[in-house]
Amino acid sequence: MPENPHSSSADYLQGADLRFDRRVVACLVLLILIGLAFRVWQLGAIGFAEDEVNKVAAVHAYDGGDITANAEHPMLMKIFMFASVKIARAVKGEGGYSDEVVFRLPNVIFGALTVVPLFLLTAAFFDRWTGLLAAGFWSVGVNAITLNRVGKEDTLLVFFMLFACYFYLRAKQTDARETKVRSKNYLLSGLSFGLMMASKYFPHYLGLNSLYHHYVRVRRRAPGEPSGNTYKIFYIAMAVAFLVANPAVLLPEVWEYLRAYMGEKLLVHSGY
């Protein structure tokens, strides 16, 4: 897109300076702890929902060496659930914690930690106060808490998507001549997008991010600065992260299952 000679600096994104600040860090730690307390309270009081039962069955299949179970969803959340089960057994033995608590705990932790990428992305667009406000709403928001307390992929999807968009934004806000800084941000963004899609097959969020940056300039190009195209490391990191966190996607039987699932040839239902 050509530069607009009539645009001013006010036409470009002016986010907050996010250098280390102890007060901000203290606020974020407090919000994480508050959010964690709300999310973990009586976590096992309600039994598994239908979707969660499928995840429990998949984790038991993983324990037997079968990673093709629940193939319509990628593996990352089930890997965290599998690790949670193993750790709980090592600490307390069989029956030490309820299955509901053990299987939901990874989402509870990531849900509480989501205040960090949410703050970073919001502050990058606006300012620190707005970022802390957004993080506070997430920490105590009823809808966010409710979703983070069940074994569904959306919690990890949101967590990694926010980090991915933040690092991509920072890469675009960096002078194209600062190749090390841009490479680092593109690398982190690519890894985050790969983990996002290893959490849930929602690649259109990647497309929406690209579409936004295609139409919106987030900084004014300095005189003599070359055009800042997305680095190849972004795509390489995304592919590697996706495959490492979701190796089942390489198996032929998973693709056959996905074909049947997308063709609505499996058991269907109209509600819960």
C-alpha positions as CSV (number, residue, x, y, z in Angstrom):
1,M,0.0,0.0,0.0
2,P,1.4,3.4,-0.9
3,E,2.1,6.0,1.8
4,N,-0.6,8.6,2.2
5,P,1.2,12.0,1.9
6,H,-1.7,13.7,3.8
7,S,-1.6,11.4,6.8
8,S,-0.2,12.5,10.1
9,S,1.3,10.5,13.0
10,A,-2.2,10.5,14.7
11,D,-3.4,8.3,11.8
12,Y,-1.1,5.5,13.0
13,L,-1.3,3.2,15.9
14,Q,0.1,4.7,19.1
15,G,0.2,2.0,21.8
16,A,1.8,2.1,25.2
17,D,5.5,1.7,25.9
18,L,5.6,-1.8,27.5
19,R,9.0,-1.7,29.1
20,F,9.2,-3.5,32.5
21,D,7.1,-1.8,35.2
22,R,6.9,-3.4,38.7
23,R,3.5,-1.8,39.4
24,V,2.0,-3.3,36.2
25,V,3.6,-6.7,36.9
26,A,2.2,-6.6,40.5
27,C,-1.3,-5.8,39.1
28,L,-1.1,-8.6,36.6
29,V,0.0,-11.1,39.2
30,L,-2.8,-10.1,41.5
31,L,-5.3,-10.5,38.6
32,I,-3.9,-13.9,37.8
33,L,-4.3,-15.0,41.4
34,I,-7.9,-13.6,41.6
35,G,-8.8,-15.2,38.3
36,L,-7.3,-18.5,39.4
37,A,-9.2,-18.5,42.6
38,F,-12.6,-17.9,40.9
39,R,-11.8,-20.6,38.3
40,V,-10.6,-23.3,40.6
41,W,-13.3,-22.9,43.3
42,Q,-15.4,-26.1,43.5
43,L,-14.0,-27.2,40.1
44,G,-15.2,-30.7,40.5
45,A,-18.7,-29.9,41.8
46,I,-20.3,-30.5,38.4
47,G,-19.9,-33.7,36.4
48,F,-18.5,-33.9,32.8
49,A,-20.5,-32.5,29.9
50,E,-20.8,-34.5,26.7
51,D,-17.8,-32.8,25.0
52,E,-15.7,-33.3,28.1
53,V,-16.5,-37.1,28.2
54,N,-15.0,-37.4,24.7
55,K,-11.8,-35.7,25.9
56,V,-11.6,-38.0,28.9
57,A,-11.9,-41.0,26.6
58,A,-9.2,-39.6,24.3
59,V,-6.8,-39.1,27.2
60,H,-7.4,-42.7,28.3
61,A,-6.7,-43.7,24.6
62,Y,-3.4,-41.7,24.7
63,D,-2.4,-43.7,27.8
64,G,-2.7,-46.8,25.7
65,G,-0.6,-45.3,22.9
66,D,-3.5,-44.4,20.6
67,I,-3.3,-40.7,19.5
68,T,-6.1,-40.9,16.9
69,A,-9.0,-40.6,19.4
70,N,-11.3,-37.6,19.2
71,A,-9.6,-36.8,15.9
72,E,-12.0,-34.0,14.9
73,H,-10.1,-31.8,17.5
74,P,-6.3,-31.3,17.6
75,M,-4.1,-32.7,20.4
76,L,-2.7,-29.9,22.4
77,M,-5.4,-29.6,25.1
78,K,-5.6,-33.4,25.5
79,I,-1.8,-33.5,25.9
80,F,-2.1,-31.0,28.8
81,M,-4.9,-33.1,30.2
82,F,-2.8,-36.2,29.9
83,A,0.1,-34.5,31.7
84,S,-2.3,-33.3,34.4
85,V,-3.5,-36.9,35.0
86,K,0.0,-38.2,35.2
87,I,1.2,-35.5,37.6
88,A,-1.9,-36.0,39.8
89,R,-1.3,-39.7,40.0
90,A,2.4,-39.2,40.8
91,V,1.5,-36.8,43.6
92,K,-1.6,-38.3,45.1
93,G,-2.0,-41.7,43.5
94,E,-5.1,-43.2,42.0
95,G,-8.3,-41.5,43.3
96,G,-6.3,-38.6,44.9
97,Y,-8.2,-35.9,43.1
98,S,-11.6,-36.1,41.3
99,D,-11.4,-36.7,37.5
100,E,-13.3,-33.4,36.9
101,V,-10.6,-31.4,38.7
102,V,-7.7,-33.1,37.1
103,F,-9.0,-32.9,33.6
104,R,-10.1,-29.3,33.9
105,L,-7.1,-27.9,35.7
106,P,-5.0,-27.1,32.6
107,N,-7.7,-24.9,31.2
108,V,-8.2,-23.2,34.6
109,I,-4.5,-22.3,34.7
110,F,-4.3,-21.1,31.1
111,G,-7.6,-19.2,31.5
112,A,-6.2,-17.3,34.5
113,L,-2.9,-16.6,32.6
114,T,-4.8,-15.2,29.7
115,V,-4.8,-11.8,31.4
116,V,-1.1,-11.5,30.3
117,P,-1.5,-11.6,26.5
118,L,-4.8,-9.7,26.8
119,F,-3.1,-6.9,28.6
120,L,-0.2,-6.8,26.2
121,L,-2.3,-6.7,23.1
122,T,-4.7,-4.1,24.5
123,A,-1.9,-1.9,25.8
124,A,-0.1,-2.2,22.4
125,F,-3.3,-0.8,20.7
126,F,-4.2,1.8,23.4
127,D,-2.4,2.3,26.8
128,R,-1.5,0.5,30.0
129,W,-4.6,1.6,31.9
130,T,-6.9,0.2,29.1
131,G,-4.8,-3.0,29.1
132,L,-5.2,-3.5,32.8
133,L,-8.9,-2.7,32.6
134,A,-9.3,-5.4,29.9
135,A,-7.3,-7.9,32.0
136,G,-9.4,-7.1,35.0
137,F,-12.6,-7.8,33.1
138,W,-11.2,-11.1,31.9
139,S,-10.0,-12.1,35.4
140,V,-13.5,-11.7,37.0
141,G,-15.8,-12.0,34.0
142,V,-18.5,-14.6,34.5
143,N,-18.5,-15.8,30.9
144,A,-14.7,-16.2,30.8
145,I,-14.6,-18.0,34.1
146,T,-17.4,-20.3,33.0
147,L,-15.7,-21.3,29.8
148,N,-12.3,-21.8,31.5
149,R,-13.8,-24.2,34.0
150,V,-14.7,-26.8,31.3
151,G,-12.6,-29.0,29.2
152,K,-13.1,-27.3,25.8
153,E,-10.4,-26.1,23.4
154,D,-11.5,-22.5,23.3
155,T,-9.5,-21.5,26.3
156,L,-6.2,-22.5,24.7
157,L,-7.3,-21.1,21.4
158,V,-7.8,-17.6,23.0
159,F,-4.6,-17.7,25.0
160,F,-2.3,-18.5,22.0
161,M,-4.3,-16.3,19.6
162,L,-3.8,-13.2,21.8
163,F,-0.1,-13.9,22.0
164,A,0.1,-14.5,18.3
165,C,-1.6,-11.2,17.4
166,Y,0.5,-9.3,19.9
167,F,3.9,-10.5,18.6
168,Y,2.8,-10.0,15.0
169,L,1.7,-6.4,15.9
170,R,5.1,-5.8,17.5
171,A,6.9,-7.1,14.5
172,K,4.9,-4.7,12.3
173,Q,5.6,-1.8,14.6
174,T,9.4,-2.4,14.4
175,D,11.6,-0.6,11.8
176,A,12.3,-3.1,9.0
177,R,16.0,-2.4,9.4
178,E,15.9,-3.9,13.0
179,T,16.0,-7.4,11.6
180,K,16.8,-9.2,14.9
181,V,13.9,-7.6,16.7
182,R,11.5,-8.3,13.9
183,S,12.7,-11.8,13.5
184,K,12.2,-12.5,17.2
185,N,8.6,-11.2,17.1
186,Y,7.8,-13.0,13.9
187,L,9.2,-16.2,15.4
188,L,7.1,-15.9,18.6
189,S,4.0,-15.0,16.6
190,G,4.5,-18.0,14.3
191,L,5.0,-20.3,17.3
192,S,1.8,-18.9,18.9
193,F,-0.3,-19.2,15.8
194,G,0.9,-22.8,15.4
195,L,0.0,-23.6,19.0
196,M,-3.4,-21.9,18.5
197,M,-4.2,-24.2,15.6
198,A,-2.9,-27.1,17.5
199,S,-5.5,-26.2,20.1
200,K,-8.5,-25.8,17.7
201,Y,-8.7,-25.9,13.9
202,F,-9.5,-22.2,13.5
203,P,-7.1,-21.0,10.8
204,H,-9.4,-18.2,9.8
205,Y,-8.1,-16.2,12.9
206,L,-4.7,-16.2,11.2
207,G,-6.4,-14.9,8.0
208,L,-8.3,-12.2,10.0
209,N,-5.0,-11.0,11.5
210,S,-3.4,-10.9,8.0
211,L,-6.4,-9.0,6.6
212,Y,-6.2,-6.4,9.4
213,H,-2.5,-5.7,8.7
214,H,-3.1,-5.6,5.0
215,Y,-5.5,-2.6,5.4
216,V,-4.2,-0.9,8.5
217,R,-0.8,0.7,8.9
218,V,0.4,0.4,12.5
219,R,3.4,2.7,12.1
220,R,4.8,5.3,9.7
221,R,7.7,4.0,7.6
222,A,10.9,5.9,8.2
223,P,12.7,7.7,5.3
224,G,14.8,5.1,3.4
225,E,13.2,2.2,5.3
226,P,12.6,-0.8,3.0
227,S,9.1,-2.5,2.9
228,G,8.5,-4.8,5.8
229,N,7.2,-8.0,4.4
230,T,6.4,-10.9,6.8
231,Y,9.6,-13.0,7.4
232,K,9.7,-16.6,6.3
233,I,10.6,-17.6,9.9
234,F,7.0,-16.8,10.8
235,Y,5.5,-19.5,8.5
236,I,8.3,-22.0,9.4
237,A,7.8,-21.6,13.1
238,M,4.0,-21.8,12.7
239,A,4.2,-25.1,10.8
240,V,6.8,-26.6,13.2
241,A,4.8,-25.7,16.3
242,F,1.6,-27.0,14.8
243,L,3.1,-30.4,13.9
244,V,5.0,-30.9,17.1
245,A,2.0,-30.1,19.2
246,N,-0.4,-32.0,17.0
247,P,1.4,-35.0,15.4
248,A,-1.8,-37.0,14.9
249,V,-2.6,-34.7,11.9
250,L,0.0,-36.7,9.9
251,L,-1.8,-40.0,10.3
252,P,-4.0,-41.2,7.4
253,E,-6.7,-42.5,9.7
254,V,-7.1,-39.1,11.2
255,W,-7.7,-37.6,7.8
256,E,-10.2,-40.3,7.0
257,Y,-12.0,-39.5,10.2
258,L,-12.0,-35.8,9.5
259,R,-13.4,-36.5,6.0
260,A,-16.3,-38.4,7.5
261,Y,-16.8,-35.8,10.2
262,M,-16.9,-32.9,7.7
263,G,-19.3,-34.9,5.5
264,E,-21.6,-35.3,8.5
265,K,-21.4,-39.1,8.2
266,L,-20.9,-39.7,11.9
267,L,-23.5,-39.7,14.7
268,V,-25.1,-36.3,14.9
269,H,-27.2,-34.7,17.6
270,S,-29.4,-31.6,17.8
271,G,-28.6,-30.5,21.3
272,Y,-27.4,-31.6,24.8
